[in-house]
């Protein structure tokens, strides 16, 4: 709901103003530090606002002078020297305002694109350094969505605060000075009428910003359902199961809910802003104009002054109304900016400084490690005590949800333990720079990424010294069978993979999986190679080749960890670790575990039975 009962009480709450101004100030400071180009545009905006503040005052003053000269001259005669100066001044202000109006869209576009590019770069750099667990926290994802929206809309804060505030507030102050000189009472009436309007505006702006938090998750859900319609891989099931109508209905329902929330906001804006504004501005405007008319009738002010001040009061009222809507439009943007600032201040993974390298010569040890995902009360892993040694071939087996993938992400340093610690040669990896340990690990994930890049770039994606790895690349291509695939591609190794862009050639899932495997093998500095279901998309012959390499790969000091639902590949490992409901229930060699007649022996017996019965 947009307005709670508490929000309907119009008590004096200074935090309302300070919170809004503080968040706006963050935007000003942040954008000022973005780049020299943006700073130049900010200065131009400030000058633009100052000029826009002065022009109405000059226009009104010239109008007053011209009317007075014409009225006086109607009785005494006119000479060009009397009326030409105010006329040319008036024409100058018209031309200047026309020019400023033409420059304003260019200024807005220039500032928006520069600021968007700089802020998007900073945002990307930040999220790449955040812990992976942040991307599995729905509240953190909401914050990221708002921060991303801020990159496209924060320029409005600058535009409104600089051009509109300087222009409108500065112009209004000059108008009030002019009114004070003619009639202090009129100036006081208009000023006092503005104060409650400004207070109401700040209140509504803050409430609109708070409502933006509620919209975030709704918008993310809408984008999710919309995205399914544009996803080539989801498209197959949508058509096969005739889900298109269902997805459309879900999206339409969320869109209708969003419109209802927006209508509720608009209703409250009308109730708490538009109607009070009409009351606070219209009646004082009528009263001020009446007082000035009476003064003109009593010859206390000239006809020119009456005309100029009538125009000034109308300008003042229009300017205040414009300021109100500028502030209201900033409500959501200020909220997004606050999320952007919070995101930039979010905890980061420890980054590596210098070129110091971590060694893995003795062991990787898990000591009483427990882990649970963000905002979950259930442990995914419990009391894990485990040691991996250089050169070992280790197999992890267990049913779905037993914690195998979570365990390897802890091995890779992508997660940190909730309890306990993980050490490499005695060093706690949670206290090490993230990249220092991850550079020692290569992983083939079950849900590997298919990059819309060339075959060569897909394999050497993260390698900054690709030119020096050609010998290794050729060896890996032969090991994974991609050398034959490269010969069949129209551009060889430089063929773009996937159909997202022109000229791309898609691969089968088995071929994509081999590309992911080759990517992992092209990291010779990695001491640990993790294979998460590396043959899930392979046919029987390809599966045999992968596991033959698993047993015979000439990496004597490289630890290889295999995750598989199949029992047969696990028998090739030096050690087998059996996981059940997040805990290790047994570990040992194939023969040792068969002799214990535990869970592994039961799984193996079932495997043998199915092989005999076909």
C-alpha positions as CSV (number, residue, x, y, z in Angstrom):
1,X,0.0,0.0,0.0
2,X,1.2,3.5,-0.9
3,X,0.0,5.4,2.2
4,X,-0.4,3.8,5.6
5,X,-2.4,5.5,8.4
6,X,0.8,6.7,9.9
7,X,1.7,8.4,6.7
8,X,-1.5,10.4,6.7
9,X,-0.6,12.3,9.8
10,X,0.9,15.6,8.8
11,X,3.0,16.1,11.9
12,X,6.3,18.0,11.7
13,X,9.0,15.4,11.0
14,X,12.3,16.9,10.2
15,X,13.7,13.5,9.2
16,X,11.4,13.6,6.2
17,X,13.3,16.6,4.8
18,X,16.8,15.6,5.9
19,X,16.4,12.1,4.5
20,X,15.3,13.4,1.1
21,X,18.0,16.0,0.9
22,X,20.7,13.6,2.1
23,X,19.8,11.1,-0.6
24,X,19.8,13.9,-3.2
25,X,23.2,15.1,-2.0
26,X,24.6,11.6,-2.5
27,X,23.6,11.8,-6.1
28,X,25.3,15.2,-6.6
29,X,28.5,14.1,-5.0
30,X,28.5,10.7,-6.8
31,X,27.9,12.3,-10.2
32,X,30.5,15.0,-9.6
33,X,33.1,12.4,-9.0
34,X,32.1,10.4,-12.1
35,X,34.4,12.0,-14.7
36,X,35.7,15.3,-16.0
37,X,33.2,15.2,-18.9
38,X,30.2,14.9,-16.5
39,X,31.6,17.7,-14.3
40,X,31.7,20.0,-17.3
41,X,28.1,19.2,-18.1
42,X,27.2,19.8,-14.4
43,X,28.8,23.2,-14.5
44,X,27.0,24.0,-17.8
45,X,23.7,22.9,-16.1
46,X,24.4,25.2,-13.2
47,X,25.0,28.1,-15.5
48,X,21.9,27.2,-17.5
49,X,19.8,27.2,-14.3
50,X,21.3,30.6,-13.3
51,X,20.5,32.1,-16.7
52,X,17.0,30.7,-16.6
53,X,16.5,32.3,-13.2
54,X,17.5,35.7,-14.4
55,X,15.6,35.8,-17.8
56,X,12.0,36.0,-16.3
57,X,13.1,38.8,-14.0
58,X,14.6,40.7,-17.0
59,X,11.5,40.0,-19.0
60,X,9.1,41.3,-16.3
61,X,11.2,44.4,-15.7
62,X,11.3,45.2,-19.4
63,X,7.6,44.7,-19.7
64,X,7.0,47.0,-16.8
65,X,9.2,49.7,-18.3
66,X,7.7,49.4,-21.8
67,X,4.1,49.6,-20.6
68,X,4.9,52.7,-18.4
69,X,6.6,54.4,-21.3
70,X,3.7,53.7,-23.6
71,X,1.1,54.9,-21.1
72,X,3.1,58.1,-20.4
73,X,3.8,58.6,-24.0
74,X,0.1,58.4,-25.0
75,X,-0.4,61.7,-23.3
76,X,2.9,63.4,-23.8
77,X,4.2,61.9,-27.1
78,X,6.8,59.2,-27.6
79,X,10.4,59.4,-28.8
80,X,12.1,56.2,-30.0
81,X,14.8,56.6,-27.4
82,X,12.3,55.9,-24.6
83,X,10.6,52.8,-25.9
84,X,13.3,51.2,-28.0
85,X,15.5,50.1,-25.1
86,X,12.8,48.2,-23.1
87,X,11.5,46.7,-26.4
88,X,14.9,45.4,-27.5
89,X,15.5,44.1,-24.0
90,X,12.2,42.3,-24.1
91,X,13.0,40.8,-27.6
92,X,16.4,39.7,-26.3
93,X,14.8,37.8,-23.4
94,X,12.4,36.1,-25.8
95,X,15.3,35.1,-28.0
96,X,17.4,33.9,-25.1
97,X,14.6,31.8,-23.6
98,X,14.0,30.3,-27.1
99,X,17.7,29.4,-27.3
100,X,17.8,28.0,-23.9
101,X,14.8,25.9,-24.6
102,X,16.5,24.5,-27.7
103,X,19.7,23.7,-25.8
104,X,18.0,22.0,-22.9
105,X,17.2,18.7,-24.7
106,X,20.8,18.4,-25.9
107,X,22.1,19.1,-22.4
108,X,19.8,16.4,-20.9
109,X,20.8,13.8,-23.5
110,X,24.5,14.5,-23.1
111,X,24.4,14.3,-19.4
112,X,22.3,11.2,-19.4
113,X,24.5,9.2,-21.7
114,X,27.8,10.2,-20.1
115,X,26.5,9.6,-16.6
116,X,24.8,6.4,-17.5
117,X,28.0,5.0,-19.0
118,X,30.2,6.0,-16.1
119,X,27.7,4.7,-13.5
120,X,27.1,1.5,-15.3
121,X,30.8,0.8,-15.4
122,X,31.1,1.4,-11.7
123,X,28.1,-0.8,-11.1
124,X,29.6,-3.6,-13.1
125,X,33.0,-3.4,-11.4
126,X,31.2,-3.5,-8.0
127,X,29.0,-6.5,-8.7
128,X,31.9,-8.5,-10.1
129,X,33.6,-8.1,-6.7
130,X,30.6,-9.0,-4.5
131,X,30.3,-12.4,-2.9
132,X,28.4,-15.0,-5.0
133,X,25.9,-15.4,-2.0
134,X,24.6,-11.9,-2.7
135,X,23.1,-13.2,-6.0
136,X,21.1,-15.8,-4.1
137,X,19.5,-13.3,-1.8
138,X,16.2,-11.9,-3.1
139,X,16.6,-8.6,-1.2
140,X,20.1,-8.0,-2.6
141,X,18.8,-8.7,-6.1
142,X,16.0,-6.1,-5.5
143,X,18.8,-3.6,-4.5
144,X,20.7,-4.5,-7.7
145,X,17.6,-3.9,-9.8
146,X,17.0,-0.5,-8.2
147,X,20.7,0.4,-8.6
148,X,20.6,-0.6,-12.3
149,X,17.5,1.6,-12.7
150,X,19.4,4.5,-11.1
151,X,22.0,4.5,-13.9
152,X,19.3,5.4,-16.3
153,X,17.4,8.0,-14.2
154,X,19.7,9.7,-11.7
155,X,20.6,12.3,-14.3
156,X,17.1,13.6,-13.6
157,X,18.2,14.5,-10.1
158,X,21.0,16.7,-11.5
159,X,18.7,18.1,-14.2
160,X,16.0,18.9,-11.6
161,X,18.2,20.1,-8.9
162,X,20.5,22.3,-11.0
163,X,18.3,23.6,-13.9
164,X,14.9,23.6,-12.2
165,X,15.9,24.5,-8.7
166,X,18.3,27.2,-9.7
167,X,16.0,28.4,-12.4
168,X,12.7,28.2,-10.6
169,X,13.8,29.0,-7.1
170,X,16.2,31.7,-8.2
171,X,13.6,33.2,-10.4
172,X,11.0,33.1,-7.7
173,X,13.2,34.8,-5.2
174,X,13.8,37.6,-7.7
175,X,10.0,37.9,-8.2
176,X,9.5,38.0,-4.5
177,X,12.0,40.8,-4.2
178,X,10.1,42.7,-7.0
179,X,6.8,42.2,-5.2
180,X,8.3,43.3,-1.9
181,X,9.4,46.6,-3.4
182,X,5.9,47.2,-4.7
183,X,3.8,45.6,-1.9
184,X,5.4,43.7,1.0
185,X,2.0,42.3,1.9
186,X,1.6,40.6,-1.5
187,X,5.2,39.1,-1.2
188,X,4.4,37.8,2.3
189,X,1.1,36.2,1.2
190,X,2.7,34.3,-1.7
191,X,5.7,33.2,0.4
192,X,3.5,31.9,3.2
193,X,1.2,30.1,0.7
194,X,4.3,28.3,-0.7
195,X,5.5,26.8,2.6
196,X,2.7,24.3,3.2
197,X,2.8,23.4,-0.5
198,X,6.5,22.6,-0.2
199,X,6.0,20.6,3.0
200,X,3.3,18.6,1.3
201,X,5.5,18.0,-1.7
202,X,8.4,16.6,0.3
203,X,6.0,14.3,2.2
204,X,4.5,12.9,-1.0
205,X,8.0,12.6,-2.6
206,X,9.2,10.6,0.3
207,X,6.1,8.3,0.2
208,X,6.6,7.8,-3.5
209,X,10.2,6.8,-2.9
210,X,9.1,4.3,-0.2
211,X,6.5,2.9,-2.6
212,X,9.3,2.2,-5.1
213,X,10.7,-0.4,-2.8
214,X,7.4,-2.3,-3.0
215,X,7.4,-2.1,-6.8
216,X,10.9,-3.6,-7.2
217,X,10.0,-7.3,-6.6
218,X,6.8,-6.9,-8.7
219,X,8.9,-5.4,-11.5
220,X,11.5,-8.2,-11.3
221,X,8.7,-10.8,-11.6
222,X,7.2,-9.1,-14.5
223,X,10.6,-9.0,-16.3
224,X,11.1,-12.7,-15.5
225,X,7.8,-13.7,-17.2
226,X,8.5,-11.3,-20.1
227,X,12.0,-12.7,-20.5
228,X,10.7,-16.2,-21.0
229,X,9.0,-15.2,-24.2
230,X,12.3,-13.9,-25.6
231,X,14.4,-16.9,-24.4
232,X,15.2,-19.4,-27.2
233,X,15.7,-22.3,-24.8
234,X,12.5,-21.6,-22.9
235,X,10.7,-21.1,-26.2
236,X,10.8,-24.8,-27.0
237,X,8.8,-25.8,-23.9
238,X,6.5,-22.8,-24.2
239,X,5.5,-24.1,-27.6
240,X,5.6,-27.8,-26.9
241,X,3.4,-27.6,-23.8
242,X,1.4,-24.6,-25.1
243,X,2.5,-22.4,-22.2
244,X,2.5,-19.2,-24.1
245,X,-1.0,-18.2,-22.9
246,X,-0.2,-19.2,-19.3
247,X,3.0,-17.0,-19.3
248,X,1.1,-14.2,-20.9
249,X,-1.6,-14.4,-18.3
250,X,1.0,-14.4,-15.5
251,X,2.7,-11.3,-17.0
252,X,-0.7,-9.6,-17.5
253,X,-1.7,-10.3,-13.9
254,X,1.5,-8.7,-12.6
255,X,1.1,-5.8,-15.0
256,X,-2.5,-5.3,-13.7
257,X,-1.3,-5.4,-10.1
258,X,1.4,-2.8,-11.0
259,X,-1.2,-0.5,-12.6
260,X,-3.4,-0.9,-9.5
261,X,-0.5,0.2,-7.3
262,X,0.2,3.1,-9.6
263,X,-3.5,4.1,-9.6
264,X,-3.4,4.0,-5.8
265,X,-0.4,6.3,-5.8
266,X,-2.0,8.7,-8.2
267,X,-5.1,8.8,-6.1
268,X,-3.1,9.8,-3.1
269,X,-1.1,12.3,-5.1
270,X,-4.4,14.0,-6.1
271,X,-5.7,13.8,-2.6
272,X,-2.6,15.0,-0.7
273,X,-0.9,17.1,-3.3
274,X,-3.0,18.4,-6.2
275,X,-6.0,19.5,-4.2
276,X,-3.9,21.2,-1.4
277,X,-1.8,22.9,-4.1
278,X,-4.9,24.3,-5.8
279,X,-6.1,25.6,-2.4
280,X,-2.7,27.0,-1.2
281,X,-1.8,28.7,-4.5
282,X,-5.0,29.7,-6.2
283,X,-6.6,31.7,-3.3
284,X,-3.4,33.6,-2.4
285,X,-2.9,34.3,-6.1
286,X,-6.4,35.9,-6.4
287,X,-5.8,37.8,-3.1
288,X,-2.5,39.2,-4.3
289,X,-3.8,40.2,-7.7
290,X,-6.8,42.0,-6.0
291,X,-4.5,43.9,-3.7
292,X,-2.3,45.0,-6.6
293,X,-5.3,46.1,-8.6
294,X,-6.6,48.2,-5.7
295,X,-3.1,49.8,-5.4
296,X,-3.2,50.7,-9.1
297,X,-6.7,52.2,-8.8
298,X,-5.4,54.3,-5.9
299,X,-2.4,55.3,-8.0
300,X,0.1,53.8,-5.6
301,X,1.6,51.8,-8.4
302,X,1.7,52.5,-12.2
303,X,-0.2,50.5,-14.8
304,X,3.1,49.1,-16.1
305,X,3.9,47.9,-12.6
306,X,0.5,46.3,-12.3
307,X,0.9,44.5,-15.6
308,X,4.4,43.4,-14.8
309,X,3.5,42.2,-11.3
310,X,0.4,40.3,-12.6
311,X,2.7,38.5,-15.0
312,X,5.2,37.9,-12.2
313,X,2.6,36.4,-9.9
314,X,1.4,34.1,-12.7
315,X,5.0,33.2,-13.4
316,X,5.6,32.5,-9.7
317,X,2.5,30.2,-9.5
318,X,3.6,28.3,-12.6
319,X,7.1,28.0,-11.4
320,X,6.0,26.6,-8.0
321,X,3.7,24.1,-9.7
322,X,6.6,23.0,-11.9
323,X,8.9,22.6,-8.9
324,X,6.3,20.4,-7.2
325,X,6.1,18.0,-10.1
326,X,9.9,18.0,-10.5
327,X,10.2,16.9,-6.9
328,X,7.4,14.3,-7.1
329,X,9.1,12.8,-10.2
330,X,12.3,12.4,-8.2
331,X,10.8,10.2,-5.5
332,X,11.5,6.9,-7.2
333,X,14.9,8.2,-8.6
334,X,16.1,9.2,-5.1
335,X,15.2,5.7,-3.9
336,X,17.1,4.1,-6.7
337,X,20.0,6.4,-6.1
338,X,20.0,5.3,-2.4
339,X,20.2,1.7,-3.5
340,X,23.0,2.5,-5.9
341,X,24.9,4.1,-3.1
342,X,24.2,1.2,-0.8
343,X,25.4,-1.3,-3.5
344,X,28.6,0.6,-4.0
345,X,29.2,0.4,-0.2
346,X,28.3,-3.3,-0.1
347,X,30.8,-5.8,1.3
348,X,33.3,-7.0,-1.3
349,X,35.4,-10.1,-1.6
350,X,39.0,-9.4,-0.6
351,X,41.0,-8.5,-3.7
352,X,44.6,-9.5,-4.4
353,X,47.2,-6.9,-4.4
354,X,50.6,-7.5,-6.1
355,X,51.7,-10.7,-7.7
356,X,52.1,-13.0,-4.7
357,X,51.0,-16.6,-5.5
358,X,49.4,-19.1,-3.2
359,X,50.9,-22.6,-3.0
360,X,49.0,-25.9,-2.6
361,X,51.7,-28.4,-1.7
362,X,50.2,-30.3,1.3
363,X,46.5,-30.2,1.8
364,X,43.1,-28.5,1.4
365,X,41.4,-29.1,4.7
366,X,37.7,-28.6,5.8
367,X,37.4,-28.3,9.6
368,X,33.9,-28.7,11.0
369,X,32.5,-26.8,8.1
370,X,28.8,-25.9,8.0
371,X,27.0,-23.9,5.3
372,X,23.5,-22.5,4.7
373,X,22.3,-20.2,2.0
374,X,21.3,-16.6,2.7
375,X,17.9,-16.2,4.6
376,X,17.7,-20.0,5.0
377,X,17.4,-21.8,8.3
378,X,18.4,-25.2,6.8
379,X,22.0,-26.2,6.5
380,X,23.1,-27.3,3.1
381,X,26.3,-28.8,4.6
382,X,26.8,-30.0,8.2
383,X,30.0,-30.8,10.1
384,X,32.2,-31.4,7.0
385,X,35.7,-32.7,8.0
386,X,37.6,-33.5,4.9
387,X,41.1,-33.3,3.4
388,X,42.1,-33.1,-0.3
389,X,45.8,-33.7,-1.2
390,X,47.7,-32.9,-4.4
391,X,47.5,-35.4,-7.1
392,X,44.4,-37.2,-5.8
393,X,41.4,-38.4,-7.9
394,X,38.4,-37.9,-5.7
395,X,34.7,-38.7,-6.5
396,X,31.7,-37.1,-4.8
397,X,28.5,-39.1,-5.0
398,X,25.1,-38.7,-3.4
399,X,21.5,-38.2,-4.3
400,X,20.2,-34.9,-5.6
401,X,20.3,-32.2,-2.9
402,X,22.9,-34.0,-0.9
403,X,25.3,-31.0,-1.0
404,X,27.7,-32.0,-3.7
405,X,27.6,-28.8,-5.8
406,X,27.6,-26.7,-2.7
407,X,30.7,-28.5,-1.5
408,X,32.7,-27.8,-4.7
409,X,31.7,-24.2,-4.6
410,X,33.2,-24.0,-1.1
411,X,36.3,-25.8,-2.5
412,X,36.5,-23.1,-5.3
413,X,36.2,-20.3,-2.8
414,X,32.9,-19.1,-4.3
415,X,31.2,-19.4,-0.9
416,X,32.6,-19.0,2.6
417,X,31.6,-21.3,5.4
418,X,28.8,-20.3,7.8
419,X,30.7,-22.1,10.5
420,X,34.1,-23.8,10.6
421,X,37.0,-23.0,8.3
422,X,38.7,-24.1,5.1
423,X,42.5,-24.0,5.0
424,X,45.1,-24.5,2.2
425,X,48.5,-25.5,3.6
426,X,47.4,-24.0,6.9
427,X,46.1,-20.7,5.5
428,X,42.5,-19.8,6.0
429,X,41.2,-19.1,2.5
430,X,38.5,-16.7,3.9
431,X,41.4,-14.4,4.8
432,X,43.1,-14.6,1.5
433,X,42.3,-12.5,-1.6
434,X,39.5,-14.2,-3.5
435,X,41.5,-14.4,-6.8
436,X,44.6,-15.8,-5.1
437,X,42.8,-19.2,-4.4
438,X,40.4,-19.2,-7.3
439,X,43.3,-19.0,-9.7
440,X,44.3,-22.4,-8.4
441,X,41.0,-24.0,-9.2
442,X,39.3,-24.8,-12.5
443,X,35.7,-26.0,-12.6
444,X,33.4,-27.5,-15.2
445,X,30.0,-26.7,-13.9
446,X,26.9,-28.7,-14.7
447,X,25.2,-25.5,-15.7
448,X,28.1,-24.2,-17.8
449,X,27.8,-20.9,-19.6
450,X,27.6,-20.8,-23.4
451,X,29.3,-17.5,-24.5
452,X,28.3,-15.9,-27.8
453,X,32.0,-15.7,-28.7
454,X,34.3,-17.6,-31.1
455,X,35.4,-21.1,-30.3
456,X,38.9,-19.8,-29.5
457,X,37.6,-17.1,-27.2
458,X,35.2,-19.5,-25.4
459,X,38.2,-21.7,-24.5
460,X,40.7,-18.9,-23.7
461,X,38.1,-16.6,-22.2
462,X,39.9,-15.5,-19.1
463,X,43.4,-15.9,-20.4
464,X,45.4,-12.7,-20.8
465,X,48.3,-14.5,-22.4
466,X,46.4,-16.5,-25.0
467,X,49.2,-16.2,-27.5
468,X,51.6,-18.1,-25.3
469,X,49.2,-20.9,-24.8
470,X,48.9,-22.2,-28.4
471,X,50.7,-25.4,-27.6
472,X,48.5,-26.1,-24.6
473,X,45.4,-25.2,-26.6
474,X,46.2,-27.7,-29.3
475,X,46.7,-30.4,-26.7
476,X,43.4,-29.6,-25.0
477,X,41.6,-29.6,-28.4
478,X,42.9,-33.1,-29.0
479,X,42.0,-34.3,-25.5
480,X,38.4,-33.1,-25.7
481,X,37.9,-33.9,-29.4
482,X,37.3,-30.3,-30.3
483,X,40.0,-30.4,-32.9
484,X,37.7,-32.4,-35.2
485,X,34.8,-30.0,-34.4
486,X,36.9,-27.0,-35.3
487,X,37.7,-28.5,-38.8
488,X,33.9,-28.7,-39.5
489,X,33.1,-25.1,-38.5
490,X,33.1,-22.6,-41.3
491,X,35.5,-20.3,-39.6
492,X,37.5,-22.9,-37.7
493,X,38.5,-21.7,-34.3
494,X,37.3,-18.2,-35.1
495,X,33.7,-19.2,-35.7
496,X,31.2,-17.4,-33.5
497,X,29.2,-19.9,-31.4
498,X,25.5,-19.6,-30.8
499,X,22.8,-18.0,-32.8
500,X,22.4,-14.7,-30.9
501,X,24.3,-12.8,-33.5
502,X,24.7,-12.8,-37.3
503,X,27.0,-15.6,-38.6
504,X,26.9,-17.6,-35.4
505,X,26.9,-21.5,-35.4
506,X,25.2,-23.3,-32.6
507,X,26.5,-26.5,-31.1
508,X,24.9,-29.5,-29.5
509,X,24.8,-29.5,-25.7
510,X,27.4,-32.3,-25.7
511,X,29.7,-30.1,-27.8
512,X,29.1,-27.1,-25.6
513,X,30.0,-29.3,-22.6
514,X,33.3,-30.2,-24.2
515,X,34.0,-26.5,-24.8
516,X,33.5,-25.9,-21.1
517,X,35.8,-28.8,-20.3
518,X,38.5,-27.4,-22.6
519,X,38.1,-24.0,-20.9
520,X,38.9,-25.6,-17.6
521,X,41.9,-27.6,-18.9
522,X,43.4,-24.4,-20.4
523,X,44.3,-23.2,-16.9
524,X,47.6,-24.9,-16.3
525,X,48.2,-22.9,-13.1
526,X,45.1,-24.6,-11.5
527,X,46.1,-27.2,-9.0
528,X,42.5,-28.5,-8.6
529,X,40.2,-29.5,-11.5
530,X,36.6,-30.0,-10.6
531,X,34.2,-31.9,-13.0
532,X,30.5,-31.5,-12.1
533,X,28.7,-34.2,-14.1
534,X,31.1,-33.7,-17.0
535,X,29.4,-36.3,-19.2
536,X,25.7,-35.4,-18.6
537,X,25.4,-34.4,-22.2
538,X,27.7,-36.9,-23.8
539,X,26.9,-40.1,-25.6
540,X,28.3,-43.5,-24.4
541,X,31.5,-43.3,-26.5
542,X,32.2,-39.7,-25.5
543,X,31.6,-40.5,-21.9
544,X,34.1,-43.4,-22.0
545,X,36.7,-41.1,-23.5
546,X,36.2,-38.4,-20.8
547,X,36.5,-41.0,-18.0
548,X,39.5,-42.6,-19.6
549,X,41.2,-39.2,-19.6
550,X,40.0,-38.7,-16.0
551,X,42.0,-41.8,-15.0
552,X,45.1,-41.2,-17.3
553,X,45.5,-37.5,-17.7
554,X,49.2,-36.6,-17.3
555,X,48.7,-34.1,-14.5
556,X,50.5,-35.9,-11.6
557,X,50.3,-33.0,-9.2
558,X,46.7,-31.9,-10.1
559,X,43.9,-32.8,-7.8
560,X,40.8,-33.9,-9.8
561,X,37.4,-33.9,-8.1
562,X,34.6,-35.7,-10.0
563,X,30.9,-35.3,-9.2
564,X,28.7,-37.9,-10.8
565,X,25.3,-39.6,-10.2
566,X,26.7,-42.7,-11.9
567,X,28.5,-45.3,-9.8
568,X,30.8,-46.7,-12.5
569,X,33.0,-43.5,-12.9
570,X,33.4,-43.2,-9.2
571,X,35.1,-46.6,-9.1
572,X,38.0,-45.0,-11.0
573,X,38.8,-42.6,-8.2
574,X,41.4,-43.0,-5.6
575,X,38.9,-42.0,-2.9
576,X,35.1,-41.8,-2.9
577,X,33.1,-39.5,-0.7
578,X,29.5,-40.3,-0.1
579,X,27.2,-37.4,0.9
580,X,23.7,-37.7,2.3
581,X,21.5,-34.7,3.4
582,X,24.5,-32.4,3.6
583,X,26.8,-34.7,5.6
584,X,29.5,-37.1,4.8
585,X,28.3,-40.6,5.6
586,X,31.4,-42.5,4.4
587,X,34.6,-42.2,2.4
588,X,37.3,-44.5,1.2
589,X,38.4,-46.4,-1.9
590,X,36.0,-48.4,-4.1
591,X,37.1,-51.7,-2.5
592,X,37.0,-50.3,1.1
593,X,33.5,-49.0,0.7
594,X,32.2,-52.3,-0.8
595,X,33.7,-54.1,2.2
596,X,31.9,-51.9,4.6
597,X,28.6,-52.8,3.0
598,X,27.2,-49.3,3.6
599,X,25.4,-46.8,1.4
600,X,28.0,-46.9,-1.3
601,X,27.8,-50.7,-1.4
602,X,24.0,-50.6,-1.7
603,X,24.2,-48.1,-4.5
604,X,26.8,-50.2,-6.3
605,X,24.8,-53.3,-5.9
606,X,21.7,-51.6,-7.4
607,X,23.9,-50.4,-10.3
608,X,25.1,-53.9,-10.9
609,X,21.6,-55.3,-10.8
610,X,20.4,-52.8,-13.4
611,X,23.3,-53.5,-15.7
612,X,22.5,-57.3,-15.6
613,X,18.8,-56.8,-16.3
614,X,19.4,-54.2,-19.0
